[in-house]
Amino acid sequence: MGQGTSAETRPLLLPAAPGRVRRLSRLHRDNSGSGGDGHSGATAASLPSTVGNVTDDQNLYINQAVVFIEDAIQYRSIYHRVDSDSLWLYRWYYSRICQWILSIAITLILVLAFIERPSSLTITSDVRYRPKAWEPPCGLTETVELLCFLVFIVDVSVKSYLIGWEEFRKTKWLMAYIVVLLVSLVDWAVSIYLSCGTTLRIRRFLRPFFLLQNSSMMKKTLKSIKSTLTEMGGVGLLLVLHLCLFTMFGVLLFARTQDGQLDKERNGYFHSLTESWTTLLVLLTTANNPDAMIAAYSKNRAYCIFFILFIVIGNLVLMNLLTAITYNQFRGYLLKSVQTSFFRRRLGIRAAFEVLCYLGTAVNNDVLCVPTWTLLQVVRKVEMNSHCKKAIIERLKSYPQGGGLSSAQFQSLFDELDRESVKEHPPRPNYDSPFLQRIQFVFGHCYFEYLGNAVALANIISVCVVLVIDMEKPPDGQDDFFLGVINCFFILCYLLEMLLKIFALGLKRYVSYTRNVFDGVLTIVLMVLQVSTFAVYGFPHPGWKPEMQGLWSLWDMVRLANMLIVFRFLRIIANMEFMSVVASTLIDLVKNLRAFAGILVVIFYIFALLGTALFRGTVVPVGNVSAVNMTSGNITIHCGTFEQLEYWPNNFDDFAAAVVTLWDVMIVNNWHVFLDAYSRFTSPWSKLYFIAWWLISSVMWVNLFIALLLENFIHKWDRRNNHPSLSEFEYQMTVELLFRDILEEPTEEELIETLYQHPHMDLRR
């Protein structure tokens, strides 16, 4: 756009330097021929009809910059309305309380599955002993549902308004959000009309969508999974071909003969194509190995070659190849998603710079700059991590007073956002006395930490020795004297160690270490428990085994103390480099697994509801049978079957039982028992349900989890090798920071071109 003299191209503020006139070519989008959203007043730097109200304009630009920086921090899109009212609504929507309300609504609507009919509110899920569950009255859960729907309606309405019609049409998730809400409301109305008499509730299957659409990282992960599936298809076809070929070989190899031993193999595992295919599919997971080959192997050693070849090719080669391909492809697609998030961060920072350039622009060597005092005002209003804000403000104050920051300096200032979150420990206290300084040196040295670990190890060994000795004694000959004395001695040692460390490090520095907090809390709990034991049962003495007095018996209190002592021994992890890397990797995984865990929750939720709909009431007990090949009435119970193993609690009679059953199948240990049982209880087609669950959970999701685990561990290990001296700092990783070193920096042209495409503002000069 040219620099005309119309109302749209008037200078926003007077230029900061003579000879350099900065104008906005267009300060708001008009609707003529642009297919706008019908709100011509939604402007980027909403210029008023007169230039007089400069203070309001300055506040508007500062608020716009604040929102753009917050968008960059949270990796959000900047394509939203930026007028004064919309900015207020935008910040209100993303405020902590609003997001908490939305999260609570999502949690509530998902938790309803445990309460709705069939209710999971029973002590046990065993069909033999399960009492009649409490059923909520009609309208109770429906009222909670309606309240959640109202929150979701407000959520989608605010989102749709803030991004505008043009962006709404491009956002499939929002359109799907509205469709899901409409279908859920219609289904809810039908349930109310039929007095909660409907057995199939479609809206229950749609509830996980609310969890997915609320997390941008889940959406990216889901997109990465979708892209990875196409690459996994080649190995999947090889696996299917491998299964089919060996199925044919198995049927031909174990055909009907006069040999009773081979007929036993055939009747048990290879009597039909479908049974053979199922047997080999389970054998691929080694769940029925060596059971599947024992009958044939007993007849002839050579038959083991068939089964060994199948497992080597299928399990050791193809399944591990599938893991490698999943890691490689998923890492690539996740990297693309993280690259998009990184671009959003850079774009948000650049948008803030462009907006602030219209506030008293400073010009240094013909380069546009943002005044430092203006940026300082903006940073103080931004909601961000306190450590990052402090670092940015300190760097900002280091620039000359009254000067300005160029776009490059502006961007580098916010590079603090891309750095790992670092926690620096407070300094040690300074003592004037040389004697106290020597004591501080001794008890603050790493060797004192090693001595504490040795004492903890001695405590574990002594407890184990006493327990082993007591196991050989009859119950009447056992007492708690030795355990009581040992616990008392070592707990006093732990208390002394804690006090000496606090003296040497200072209280603030002591509690700044996570391992010290872990240590100190357990020591205090042990001390309180020991004092309580002495108060109730007195001091230890030979034959110290009084009767129970109060809530816990003496043995219960001693056992609890010993369990805490064993748990406290985990402190050694921080002093062993390799174990420390592994432990920190696991901690970071817990922090970064929200997207993966969310997708797993969605999968569990849908399959549990589907299993409840398909198999509810199909498991009927035939009696308490635990013997091998026992006959109960007209039913013969064979060894290794669902009935003989007493898997009665594993059923789909309610949502909670279904979740546990799916977990047991996902682990694949004895999952062929479930395949066989439910094919007998219902139909052979039920195997499709369990095979689909195995493919999605055990094959796909577990491989993706391994991919993230490898990426996190490799990054941690490389950083540890490149920066061996990190004892004074604690680093916290995010998924985005895992790939920070290999992300491509967007070019100036890419940022400017994307800014020019903003649907609600125009920053062309």
C-alpha positions in Angstrom: 0.0 0.0 0.0 1.2 3.5 -0.8 1.6 6.3 1.7 -1.4 8.5 0.8 -2.9 11.3 2.7 -6.4 9.9 3.3 -7.8 9.4 6.7 -6.5 5.8 6.6 -2.9 7.0 6.0 -2.6 9.9 8.5 0.4 9.7 10.8 -0.5 8.0 14.1 1.9 10.2 16.1 4.3 12.8 15.2 7.6 11.4 13.9 10.4 11.2 16.5 13.1 12.5 14.2 12.9 15.2 11.5 13.1 14.0 7.9 11.6 10.6 8.7 7.9 10.4 8.4 6.3 7.1 9.4 2.8 6.5 8.4 0.3 3.6 8.5 -0.8 2.8 5.0 -4.0 1.2 6.5 -4.9 1.3 10.1 -7.9 -0.9 9.9 -9.4 -3.4 7.5 -12.3 -2.1 5.4 -15.0 -4.5 4.2 -15.2 -3.4 0.6 -14.3 -6.4 -1.6 -12.5 -8.2 1.2 -15.1 -10.5 2.5 -14.6 -9.1 6.0 -16.3 -10.2 9.1 -18.6 -7.3 9.3 -16.7 -5.4 12.0 -14.9 -2.5 10.3 -13.9 -1.0 13.6 -11.7 -4.0 14.6 -8.3 -2.4 14.1 -4.7 -3.2 14.8 -3.8 0.2 15.9 -7.3 1.6 16.0 -6.8 5.2 14.9 -9.5 7.5 16.2 -11.3 10.0 14.1 -9.0 12.7 15.4 -5.4 12.6 16.6 -6.1 14.5 19.8 -6.7 11.6 22.2 -3.1 10.5 22.3 -3.2 8.9 25.8 -5.9 6.5 24.8 -4.0 5.5 21.7 -0.9 4.9 23.7 -2.7 2.7 26.2 -4.2 0.8 23.3 -0.9 0.1 21.6 0.7 -0.9 24.9 -2.2 -3.3 25.5 -1.8 -4.7 22.0 1.9 -5.3 22.6 1.2 -6.9 26.0 -1.3 -9.3 24.4 1.1 -10.1 21.5 3.9 -10.9 23.9 1.6 -13.1 26.0 0.6 -14.9 22.8 4.2 -15.5 22.0 4.9 -16.9 25.5 2.0 -19.3 25.2 2.6 -20.1 21.5 -0.8 -18.7 20.6 -1.9 -17.3 17.2 -2.0 -13.5 17.0 -4.8 -13.7 14.4 -7.5 -12.3 16.7 -9.3 -8.9 17.2 -7.1 -6.2 18.7 -9.5 -3.3 19.5 -9.8 -2.2 23.1 -12.9 -4.2 24.0 -11.7 -7.3 22.3 -8.3 -7.1 24.0 -10.0 -6.9 27.4 -12.2 -9.9 26.5 -9.1 -11.8 25.2 -7.1 -11.3 28.4 -10.1 -12.2 30.5 -10.7 -15.4 28.5 -7.1 -16.5 29.0 -6.9 -15.4 32.6 -6.1 -18.1 35.2 -9.6 -18.2 36.7 -11.4 -18.6 33.3 -9.0 -21.4 32.2 -9.5 -23.0 35.6 -13.3 -22.9 35.2 -13.0 -24.5 31.7 -10.6 -27.2 33.0 -13.0 -28.0 35.9 -15.9 -28.3 33.4 -13.9 -30.7 31.2 -12.9 -32.7 34.2 -16.5 -32.9 35.6 -18.0 -34.0 32.3 -15.4 -36.7 31.9 -15.8 -37.9 35.5 -19.6 -38.3 35.0 -18.9 -41.7 33.3 -18.0 -43.1 36.7 -21.3 -42.0 38.3 -23.8 -42.5 35.4 -25.6 -45.7 34.9 -24.1 -48.2 35.1 -22.5 -46.7 38.1 -19.0 -47.6 39.3 -19.6 -46.7 42.9 -19.1 -50.2 44.4 -16.3 -51.6 46.6 -15.4 -54.4 44.1 -16.0 -55.1 40.4 -16.0 -58.9 40.9 -19.3 -60.1 39.5 -19.5 -62.7 42.3 -19.4 -60.3 45.2 -20.3 -56.9 43.7 -23.3 -55.4 45.6 -26.0 -53.4 43.8 -24.5 -50.0 42.9 -26.0 -46.7 43.8 -27.7 -45.2 40.8 -28.0 -41.4 40.6 -31.6 -40.1 40.2 -32.7 -38.9 36.8 -31.7 -35.3 36.3 -28.7 -35.2 38.7 -25.9 -36.0 36.2 -27.9 -34.3 33.5 -27.9 -31.0 35.4 -24.1 -31.2 35.8 -23.8 -31.9 32.1 -26.0 -28.9 31.2 -23.8 -26.6 33.3 -20.7 -28.0 31.6 -22.4 -27.4 28.2 -23.1 -23.8 29.1 -19.4 -23.3 29.9 -18.5 -24.8 26.6 -21.0 -22.6 24.7 -19.5 -19.5 26.3 -16.0 -20.9 25.4 -16.8 -21.5 21.7 -18.7 -18.2 21.5 -15.8 -16.1 22.8 -13.3 -18.0 20.7 -15.3 -17.5 17.6 -15.9 -13.8 18.2 -12.2 -13.1 19.0 -10.8 -14.7 15.8 -13.5 -13.3 13.5 -15.5 -14.9 10.7 -12.6 -15.2 8.3 -10.4 -17.2 10.7 -13.4 -19.2 12.0 -14.1 -20.6 8.6 -10.5 -21.8 8.4 -10.5 -23.4 11.9 -11.9 -26.9 11.6 -11.6 -27.6 15.3 -14.0 -24.7 16.2 -16.5 -25.8 13.6 -16.3 -29.4 15.0 -16.6 -27.9 18.5 -20.0 -26.4 17.5 -21.2 -29.6 15.8 -20.2 -31.7 18.9 -22.0 -29.3 21.2 -25.2 -29.3 19.0 -25.3 -33.1 18.8 -24.6 -33.4 22.6 -27.4 -31.0 23.4 -29.9 -32.8 21.2 -28.9 -36.1 22.7 -29.2 -34.6 26.2 -32.7 -33.3 25.4 -33.8 -36.7 24.2 -32.6 -38.3 27.4 -34.5 -35.8 29.5 -37.6 -36.3 27.3 -37.4 -40.1 27.8 -36.8 -39.7 31.6 -33.2 -40.9 31.3 -34.4 -44.2 29.9 -32.1 -44.3 26.9 -29.3 -46.9 27.1 -27.2 -45.5 24.2 -26.1 -42.0 24.8 -24.1 -40.6 21.9 -22.9 -37.6 23.8 -20.8 -39.8 26.1 -18.6 -40.8 23.2 -18.2 -37.1 22.2 -17.0 -35.9 25.6 -13.3 -36.6 25.0 -13.4 -34.0 22.2 -13.7 -31.2 24.8 -10.4 -32.4 26.3 -8.7 -32.5 22.9 -9.8 -29.1 21.6 -8.7 -27.3 24.7 -5.0 -28.3 24.3 -2.9 -27.0 21.4 -0.2 -29.5 22.2 -2.7 -32.4 22.1 -3.8 -31.2 18.7 -0.2 -31.1 17.4 0.5 -34.5 18.9 -2.6 -35.9 17.3 -1.6 -34.4 13.9 1.8 -35.9 14.3 0.3 -39.3 15.1 -1.9 -39.0 12.1 1.1 -38.3 9.8 3.1 -41.0 11.5 0.5 -43.7 10.8 1.0 -43.4 7.1 4.7 -44.2 7.5 3.9 -47.1 9.9 1.6 -48.6 7.3 4.5 -50.2 5.4 5.8 -52.1 8.4 2.2 -52.9 9.3 1.6 -54.5 6.0 4.8 -56.6 6.4 3.5 -57.7 9.8 0.1 -58.7 8.3 1.9 -60.6 5.5 4.1 -62.3 8.1 1.1 -63.3 10.1 -0.8 -64.6 7.1 2.1 -66.6 5.7 2.9 -68.3 9.0 -0.9 -68.9 9.6 -1.0 -70.9 6.3 2.2 -72.7 7.3 0.8 -73.6 10.7 -2.5 -74.9 9.4 -0.6 -77.1 6.9 2.0 -78.1 9.3 -0.4 -79.2 12.0 -3.1 -80.7 9.8 -5.3 -83.5 11.0 -3.3 -86.7 11.6 -3.5 -90.0 13.4 -0.9 -88.7 15.9 -2.6 -87.8 19.1 0.1 -85.4 20.2 -0.1 -83.3 17.0 -3.9 -83.4 17.1 -3.6 -81.8 20.6 -1.5 -79.0 19.0 -4.0 -78.6 16.2 -7.1 -78.7 18.4 -5.7 -76.3 20.8 -4.2 -73.6 18.5 -4.5 -74.4 14.8 -7.9 -76.0 14.1 -9.0 -73.2 11.8 -7.5 -70.2 9.9 -9.0 -67.7 12.3 -7.9 -69.6 15.3 -4.4 -70.0 13.9 -4.2 -66.3 13.0 -5.3 -65.3 16.5 -2.8 -67.8 18.1 0.1 -66.3 16.1 -1.0 -62.8 16.8 -0.9 -63.4 20.5 2.5 -65.3 20.0 3.8 -62.1 18.4 3.5 -60.5 21.8 4.9 -63.6 23.5 1.9 -63.8 25.8 1.3 -67.5 25.0 4.9 -68.5 24.6 5.9 -71.4 25.1 2.4 -72.7 25.6 1.5 -72.6 21.9 4.4 -74.9 20.9 4.7 -77.3 23.8 2.4 -80.0 22.4 4.2 -80.1 19.1 7.7 -79.7 20.6 7.0 -82.7 22.9 6.5 -84.8 19.7 9.5 -83.6 17.8 12.3 -81.0 18.5 12.2 -79.8 14.9 8.8 -78.1 15.4 10.3 -75.4 17.6 12.0 -74.0 14.5 8.6 -72.8 13.2 7.8 -70.9 16.4 11.3 -69.5 16.8 11.4 -68.2 13.2 8.0 -66.6 13.7 9.0 -64.8 16.9 12.5 -63.8 15.6 11.1 -62.3 12.4 7.9 -60.9 13.9 8.8 -59.8 17.4 12.5 -59.1 17.3 12.8 -57.7 13.8 9.5 -56.2 12.5 8.1 -55.0 15.9 11.5 -53.3 16.7 11.7 -51.9 13.2 8.2 -50.5 13.8 9.5 -48.8 16.9 12.5 -47.3 15.1 10.3 -46.0 12.2 7.8 -44.6 14.7 10.6 -42.8 16.6 12.1 -41.4 13.4 8.9 -40.3 11.7 7.1 -39.0 14.8 10.2 -37.0 15.8 10.2 -35.4 12.4 6.5 -34.5 12.5 6.6 -33.4 16.1 9.6 -31.2 15.1 7.5 -29.6 12.4 4.7 -28.8 14.9 7.3 -27.4 17.4 8.7 -25.3 14.5 5.3 -23.9 13.9 5.0 -23.0 17.6 8.5 -21.4 17.5 7.4 -19.3 14.5 4.3 -18.2 16.4 6.6 -17.0 19.2 8.8 -15.1 16.9 5.7 -13.6 15.1 4.1 -12.5 18.4 7.3 -10.7 19.5 7.7 -9.0 16.1 4.1 -7.9 16.1 4.6 -6.3 19.5 7.7 -4.5 18.1 5.7 -3.2 15.1 2.9 -1.9 17.3 5.3 -0.2 19.7 7.0 1.5 16.8 4.0 3.8 16.5 4.7 5.2 20.0 7.3 7.9 19.9 9.6 6.0 17.6 13.3 6.5 18.2 15.5 6.4 15.1 19.1 5.4 15.3 21.1 5.4 12.1 17.9 5.2 10.1 16.8 2.1 11.9 13.4 2.0 13.6 13.6 1.5 17.4 11.3 1.1 20.3 12.0 3.3 23.3 13.3 1.4 26.3 10.9 3.2 28.7 7.9 2.1 26.6 9.1 -1.5 26.5 9.7 -1.5 30.3 6.1 -0.4 30.8 4.9 -3.2 28.6 7.0 -6.0 30.2 5.7 -5.1 33.6 2.2 -5.6 32.5 2.8 -9.0 30.8 1.7 -12.2 32.6 4.8 -14.4 32.4 7.2 -16.4 34.5 8.7 -14.3 37.3 12.3 -15.5 36.5 12.0 -14.6 32.8 10.4 -11.2 33.6 13.2 -10.4 36.1 15.9 -11.3 33.6 14.2 -9.3 30.8 13.8 -6.2 33.0 17.4 -6.4 34.1 18.7 -6.7 30.5 16.4 -3.8 29.5 17.7 -1.6 32.3 21.3 -2.2 31.0 20.4 -0.3 27.8 21.1 3.5 27.8 18.4 5.7 29.3 16.3 7.3 26.6 17.6 5.0 23.9 15.8 2.6 21.7 15.9 -1.1 20.7 16.0 -2.2 17.1 14.0 -5.2 15.9 17.1 -7.5 16.4 17.7 -6.2 19.9 14.0 -6.4 20.7 13.9 -10.1 19.6 17.2 -11.0 21.4 15.7 -9.4 24.6 12.9 -12.0 24.5 15.2 -14.9 23.8 15.0 -15.5 27.6 11.7 -17.2 26.8 13.5 -19.8 24.7 16.0 -20.7 27.3 15.6 -23.5 29.8 14.0 -22.5 33.0 16.9 -22.2 35.4 16.7 -22.1 39.2 19.8 -20.6 40.8 20.4 -21.5 44.5 20.8 -18.8 47.1 24.3 -18.2 48.5 25.6 -19.8 51.7 25.6 -17.8 54.9 28.8 -16.0 55.9 30.1 -16.7 59.4 32.7 -14.4 61.0 34.1 -17.0 63.4 36.9 -19.2 61.8 35.7 -22.1 63.9 32.2 -21.8 62.5 33.6 -21.4 59.0 35.5 -24.7 59.3 32.4 -26.4 60.6 30.5 -25.0 57.7 33.1 -26.2 55.3 33.0 -29.8 56.7 29.3 -30.2 56.8 28.7 -28.4 53.5 31.1 -30.6 51.7 29.9 -33.3 49.2 31.7 -36.0 51.3 29.2 -35.2 54.2 26.5 -36.0 51.7 28.2 -39.3 50.9 28.4 -40.1 54.6 24.6 -39.5 54.9 24.1 -41.9 52.0 26.3 -44.5 53.7 24.3 -44.1 57.0 21.0 -44.6 55.0 22.4 -47.7 53.4 23.4 -49.1 56.8 19.9 -48.4 58.0 18.4 -50.4 55.1 20.8 -53.3 55.7 20.2 -53.5 59.4 16.4 -53.4 58.9 16.7 -56.2 56.3 18.8 -58.3 58.7 16.3 -57.9 61.5 13.4 -58.8 59.3 15.1 -61.9 57.9 15.9 -63.1 61.5 12.4 -62.5 62.7 11.0 -64.5 59.8 12.6 -67.6 61.1 11.0 -67.1 64.5 7.4 -68.2 65.4 4.9 -65.4 65.9 5.0 -65.7 69.7 8.8 -65.4 69.7 9.0 -62.2 67.7 9.2 -58.7 69.3 9.8 -55.2 68.0 12.7 -54.4 70.3 15.6 -54.4 67.8 13.6 -52.7 65.1 12.5 -50.0 67.6 16.1 -49.4 68.8 17.5 -49.3 65.2 14.8 -46.9 64.0 15.3 -44.6 67.0 19.1 -44.5 66.4 19.0 -43.8 62.7 16.2 -41.3 62.9 18.2 -39.3 65.4 21.1 -39.5 62.9 18.9 -38.2 60.1 17.7 -35.3 62.3 21.3 -34.4 63.2 22.3 -34.5 59.6 19.4 -32.2 58.6 20.3 -29.6 61.3 24.0 -29.6 60.3 23.1 -29.1 56.7 20.8 -26.2 57.5 23.7 -24.7 59.5 26.2 -25.1 56.7 23.9 -24.2 53.8 21.5 -21.8 55.4 17.7 -22.5 55.5 17.0 -20.8 52.1 19.7 -22.6 50.3 18.8 -25.9 52.0 15.2 -25.8 50.9 16.2 -24.6 47.4 17.4 -28.2 46.7 14.6 -30.6 45.9 16.5 -33.5 47.4 16.9 -31.6 50.7 13.2 -30.9 50.8 12.5 -34.6 50.2 15.0 -35.5 52.9 13.8 -33.0 55.4 10.1 -33.7 55.1 10.7 -37.5 55.5 13.0 -36.9 58.5 10.4 -34.7 60.2 7.6 -37.3 59.5 9.8 -40.1 60.9 10.6 -38.0 64.0 6.9 -37.3 64.6 6.0 -41.0 64.1 8.8 -42.1 66.5 7.7 -39.6 69.2 4.1 -40.8 68.8 5.3 -44.4 69.2 7.1 -43.6 72.4 4.1 -41.6 73.7 1.7 -44.6 73.2 3.9 -47.6 73.8 6.9 -46.3 75.8 10.6 -46.8 75.1 11.8 -50.1 73.5 12.8 -52.9 75.8 13.2 -56.7 75.4 9.9 -58.3 74.6 8.5 -54.9 73.5 5.3 -56.0 71.8 2.3 -54.4 73.5 -1.2 -54.9 72.4 -2.8 -52.4 70.1 -3.6 -49.1 71.7 -5.4 -46.4 69.6 -5.7 -46.3 65.9 -2.6 -48.3 64.9 -0.8 -51.2 66.5 2.9 -50.9 67.3 3.8 -53.2 64.4 1.8 -50.9 62.0 3.7 -47.9 63.2 7.1 -49.6 63.0 6.3 -50.9 59.5 5.3 -47.4 58.4 8.6 -46.0 59.8 10.6 -48.7 57.9 8.8 -48.0 54.7 9.6 -44.3 55.0 13.2 -45.2 55.7 13.4 -47.3 52.6 11.7 -44.5 50.6 14.2 -42.0 52.0 17.1 -44.1 50.5 16.1 -42.7 47.1 18.2 -39.7 48.1 21.2 -41.4 46.6 19.9 -40.8 43.1 21.0 -37.2 43.2 24.6 -38.2 43.9 24.9 -40.7 41.1 25.3 -39.0 37.7 23.7 -41.7 35.5 20.8 -42.3 37.9 20.3 -38.5 38.2 20.0 -38.1 34.5 17.5 -41.0 34.3 15.5 -39.6 37.2 15.5 -36.0 35.8 14.4 -37.5 32.5 11.5 -39.2 34.1 10.5 -36.0 36.0 10.6 -34.0 32.8 8.5 -36.7 31.1 5.9 -36.4 33.8 5.8 -32.6 33.1 5.7 -33.0 29.3 3.5 -36.0 29.0 0.3 -34.1 29.4 -0.4 -34.2 25.7 0.4 -37.9 25.4 -1.5 -38.7 28.6 -4.5 -36.7 27.4 -4.6 -38.6 24.1 -4.3 -41.9 26.1 -7.2 -40.8 28.3 -9.3 -40.1 25.2 -8.5 -43.6 23.8 -9.2 -45.3 27.1 -12.4 -43.3 27.5 -13.9 -44.1 24.1 -12.9 -47.8 24.2 -14.2 -48.2 27.8 -17.6 -46.7 26.8 -17.7 -48.9 23.7 -16.7 -52.0 25.7 -19.4 -51.2 28.3 -22.0 -50.9 25.5 -20.9 -54.1 23.8 -20.1 -56.5 26.7 -22.0 -55.3 29.7 -23.6 -58.2 31.6 -21.8 -60.9 29.5 -19.6 -62.1 32.3 -21.7 -64.4 34.5 -20.0 -66.4 37.3 -20.2 -70.2 37.3 -19.0 -70.7 40.8 -15.8 -70.4 42.7 -13.7 -72.7 40.6 -9.9 -72.7 40.9 -9.0 -76.3 40.3 -7.4 -77.5 37.1 -9.9 -79.0 34.5 -12.7 -79.1 37.0 -16.3 -79.7 36.1 -19.0 -77.4 37.5 -22.4 -78.6 36.5 -22.3 -79.2 32.8 -19.3 -76.9 32.3 -15.7 -78.2 32.3 -13.2 -75.5 33.4 -9.9 -75.9 31.7 -6.6 -74.7 33.0 -5.6 -71.2 32.0 -9.1 -70.1 31.1 -10.9 -67.0 32.3 -13.0 -69.0 34.7 -10.1 -71.0 36.2 -7.9 -68.0 36.6 -10.8 -66.2 38.3 -10.6 -63.1 36.2 -14.2 -62.2 37.3 -13.3 -58.6 38.3 -12.1 -58.0 34.7 -15.4 -57.1 33.0 -17.2 -54.3 31.2 -20.2 -54.0 33.6 -19.3 -50.4 34.5 -16.9 -47.7 33.3 -14.2 -48.2 36.0 -14.1 -51.9 35.5 -13.8 -51.4 31.8 -10.8 -49.1 32.2 -9.0 -51.6 34.4 -9.8 -54.4 31.9 -8.4 -52.4 29.0 -5.3 -51.7 31.1 -4.8 -55.4 31.6 -5.2 -56.1 27.9 -2.8 -53.3 27.0 0.0 -54.9 29.1 -0.6 -58.0 26.9 0.2 -60.5 29.7 -2.4 -63.2 29.3 -4.5 -61.0 26.9 -5.3 -64.2 24.9 -7.4 -65.2 27.9 -9.7 -62.2 27.3 -9.8 -62.9 23.6 -10.9 -66.5 24.2 -13.4 -65.6 27.1 -15.3 -62.8 25.4 -15.4 -64.7 22.1 -17.2 -67.5 24.1 -19.3 -65.2 26.1 -20.5 -63.1 23.1 -19.2 -63.7 19.6 -16.0 -64.5 17.8 -16.2 -61.0 16.3 -15.5 -59.6 19.8 -11.8 -60.3 19.0 -11.8 -57.4 16.7 -12.5 -55.0 19.6 -9.5 -56.4 21.6 -7.2 -56.5 18.6 -8.0 -52.9 17.7 -7.3 -51.9 21.3 -4.0 -53.7 21.3 -3.0 -52.0 18.0 -3.9 -48.5 19.2 -2.6 -48.7 22.8 0.2 -51.3 23.0 1.6 -50.9 19.5 1.0 -47.3 18.5 0.9 -45.4 21.8 3.6 -47.3 23.6 5.9 -46.8 20.6 5.2 -43.1 20.6 5.9 -43.0 24.3 9.3 -44.7 23.7 10.0 -42.1 21.0 9.5 -39.2 23.4 11.4 -41.0 26.1 14.4 -41.5 23.8 14.3 -37.9 22.6 14.2 -36.6 26.2 16.9 -38.9 27.5 19.3 -38.2 24.5 18.9 -34.5 24.9 19.5 -34.7 28.7 22.6 -36.9 28.2 24.1 -34.7 25.5 23.5 -31.6 27.5 25.1 -33.3 30.6 28.2 -34.2 28.6 28.5 -30.8 27.0 27.9 -28.9 30.3 29.3 -31.2 33.1 29.3 -28.5 35.8 25.6 -27.9 36.5 25.6 -28.5 40.3 24.4 -24.9 41.1 21.5 -24.9 38.7 18.4 -27.0 38.2 17.1 -27.1 34.6 13.5 -27.7 33.6 12.7 -28.9 30.1 9.6 -28.6 27.9 8.8 -30.3 24.6 9.6 -27.1 22.7 13.0 -26.8 24.4 13.9 -30.4 23.4 14.2 -29.2 19.8 15.4 -25.7 20.4 18.9 -26.3 19.1 17.7 -27.6 15.7 14.8 -25.2 15.1 15.2 -22.9 12.1 15.0 -19.2 12.8 12.3 -17.5 10.6 13.5 -14.8 8.2 12.6 -11.2 8.4 10.6 -11.5 5.1 8.6 -14.5 6.5 7.6 -12.6 9.6 6.7 -9.4 7.8 4.7 -11.2 5.1 2.7 -13.2 7.8 2.1 -10.0 9.7 0.7 -8.3 6.6 -1.9 -11.2 6.4 -3.4 -10.4 9.8 -7.2 -10.2 9.3 -7.8 -7.5 11.9 -4.9 -5.1 11.4 -2.5 -3.8 8.8 1.0 -2.7 9.8 2.2 -1.9 6.3 4.2 1.3 6.2 
